[in-house]
Amino acid sequence: MNGHKIICGSLAGACVVGAIAMLARARPEIAPPDMFFAGLFLLFVFVFIWAGWWDEAVNDNAEPSLAERTVATTWLWVRRVICWSAALVLLGLAVSMFFNGVALARLPVFLFFLALGGVSFWVGLKGGGRARSMRDDAAVHAERRRRYGWWF
């Protein structure tokens, strides 16, 4: 086990403890905000486990395990739902501003919504590559499609 896995595993464990503490603190009546933040902690558990164990495994030649394939597919659809929902809201705001007439003072806000909506759609579709730019997103997604047997 390398240091990256140890760090990500520790962070995932801390998030599990955080979710339990959040729900235990709220007893006996657990309010919606408590459930939301406990769920957020559990989402971070998923992200840390993915990042620690399988995110860089796209370069491995070994056949992915059922667990790896399940986690990768789950991550793909969680990412798509969240990013495409954000894109729908942001592009909807941009379209609404466009049809209501974009005043010159509101042009930066319109362009911001439009650009962020486009980026959200792209990240939902292809995900992130290895570089900190959009240059390799499609190539890395194609590698992951081959590795995990995705048709979509």
C-alpha positions as CSV (number, residue, x, y, z in Angstrom):
1,M,0.0,0.0,0.0
2,N,1.5,3.3,-1.0
3,G,1.3,6.6,0.8
4,H,-1.4,7.9,-1.5
5,K,-3.7,5.0,-0.5
6,I,-3.0,5.5,3.2
7,I,-3.8,9.2,3.0
8,C,-7.0,8.7,1.0
9,G,-8.1,5.8,3.3
10,S,-7.5,7.9,6.3
11,L,-9.5,10.8,4.9
12,A,-12.3,8.4,4.0
13,G,-12.3,7.0,7.5
14,A,-12.4,10.5,9.0
15,C,-15.4,11.3,6.8
16,V,-17.2,8.1,8.0
17,V,-16.6,9.3,11.6
18,G,-17.8,12.8,10.6
19,A,-21.0,11.4,9.2
20,I,-21.6,9.3,12.3
21,A,-20.8,12.2,14.6
22,M,-23.2,14.5,12.6
23,L,-26.1,12.0,13.0
24,A,-25.2,11.2,16.7
25,R,-25.1,14.9,17.5
26,A,-28.6,15.5,16.1
27,R,-30.3,12.7,18.0
28,P,-33.2,12.1,18.8
29,E,-34.6,14.4,16.0
30,I,-32.5,14.3,12.9
31,A,-33.2,17.4,10.8
32,P,-32.8,17.6,7.0
33,P,-29.6,19.7,7.3
34,D,-28.1,17.0,9.4
35,M,-29.0,14.4,6.9
36,F,-27.6,16.5,4.1
37,F,-24.2,17.0,5.7
38,A,-24.0,13.4,6.7
39,G,-24.7,12.4,3.1
40,L,-22.1,14.9,2.0
41,F,-19.6,13.2,4.3
42,L,-20.5,9.9,2.8
43,L,-20.1,11.3,-0.7
44,F,-16.5,12.3,0.3
45,V,-15.9,8.8,1.5
46,F,-16.7,7.6,-2.0
47,V,-14.5,10.2,-3.6
48,F,-11.5,9.5,-1.3
49,I,-11.8,5.7,-1.9
50,W,-12.0,6.2,-5.6
51,A,-9.1,8.6,-5.7
52,G,-6.9,6.4,-3.5
53,W,-7.5,3.0,-5.1
54,W,-8.7,3.3,-8.7
55,D,-8.4,6.8,-10.1
56,E,-4.9,6.2,-11.5
57,A,-5.6,2.5,-12.3
58,V,-6.7,3.5,-15.8
59,N,-3.1,2.8,-16.9
60,D,-3.0,-0.7,-15.4
61,N,-3.0,-3.6,-17.8
62,A,-4.7,-5.9,-15.3
63,E,-8.4,-6.7,-15.8
64,P,-10.4,-4.4,-13.4
65,S,-12.2,-6.2,-10.6
66,L,-16.0,-6.2,-10.2
67,A,-15.6,-3.8,-7.3
68,E,-13.4,-1.4,-9.4
69,R,-15.8,-1.6,-12.3
70,T,-18.8,-0.9,-10.0
71,V,-17.2,2.0,-8.3
72,A,-16.1,3.5,-11.6
73,T,-19.5,3.2,-13.1
74,T,-21.2,4.6,-10.0
75,W,-18.7,7.6,-10.0
76,L,-19.4,8.2,-13.7
77,W,-23.2,8.5,-13.2
78,V,-23.0,10.5,-10.0
79,R,-20.6,12.9,-11.7
80,R,-22.9,13.1,-14.7
81,V,-26.1,13.7,-12.7
82,I,-24.4,16.4,-10.6
83,C,-22.6,18.2,-13.5
84,W,-25.5,18.0,-15.9
85,S,-27.9,19.3,-13.3
86,A,-25.6,22.2,-12.7
87,A,-25.2,22.7,-16.4
88,L,-29.0,22.7,-16.9
89,V,-29.5,25.3,-14.2
90,L,-26.6,27.5,-15.4
91,L,-27.5,27.3,-19.1
92,G,-31.2,27.9,-18.2
93,L,-30.2,31.1,-16.4
94,A,-28.2,32.2,-19.4
95,V,-31.1,31.4,-21.8
96,S,-33.5,33.2,-19.6
97,M,-31.2,36.3,-19.5
98,F,-30.9,36.1,-23.2
99,F,-34.7,36.1,-23.9
100,N,-35.2,38.9,-21.3
101,G,-32.6,41.0,-23.0
102,V,-29.0,41.1,-21.7
103,A,-28.2,44.6,-20.5
104,L,-24.5,45.7,-21.1
105,A,-24.0,45.8,-17.3
106,R,-25.2,42.1,-17.0
107,L,-23.1,40.8,-19.9
108,P,-20.3,39.4,-17.7
109,V,-22.8,37.5,-15.6
110,F,-24.4,36.1,-18.8
111,L,-21.0,35.0,-20.2
112,F,-20.1,33.5,-16.8
113,F,-23.3,31.4,-16.7
114,L,-22.8,30.4,-20.3
115,A,-19.2,29.4,-19.8
116,L,-19.7,27.6,-16.5
117,G,-22.7,25.8,-17.9
118,G,-20.6,24.6,-20.9
119,V,-17.8,23.4,-18.7
120,S,-20.2,21.6,-16.3
121,F,-21.7,19.8,-19.3
122,W,-18.3,18.8,-20.6
123,V,-17.1,17.6,-17.2
124,G,-20.3,15.5,-16.9
125,L,-19.7,14.1,-20.3
126,K,-16.0,13.3,-20.4
127,G,-14.7,13.9,-16.8
128,G,-11.3,15.2,-16.1
129,G,-8.1,14.1,-17.7
130,R,-4.7,13.9,-16.1
131,A,-3.6,17.5,-17.1
132,R,-5.1,20.6,-15.6
133,S,-6.7,21.5,-18.9
134,M,-9.4,20.1,-21.1
135,R,-6.8,19.0,-23.6
136,D,-6.7,15.3,-22.6
137,D,-10.2,14.8,-21.2
138,A,-11.6,12.9,-24.2
139,A,-8.6,10.7,-24.6
140,V,-8.6,9.7,-20.9
141,H,-12.4,9.1,-21.0
142,A,-11.9,6.8,-24.1
143,E,-9.2,4.8,-22.1
144,R,-11.7,4.4,-19.2
145,R,-14.4,3.4,-21.6
146,R,-12.2,0.6,-22.9
147,R,-11.0,-0.4,-19.5
148,Y,-14.4,-0.7,-17.9
149,G,-16.4,-1.8,-20.9
150,W,-18.7,1.2,-21.0
151,W,-20.8,1.6,-24.1
152,F,-21.8,5.2,-23.2
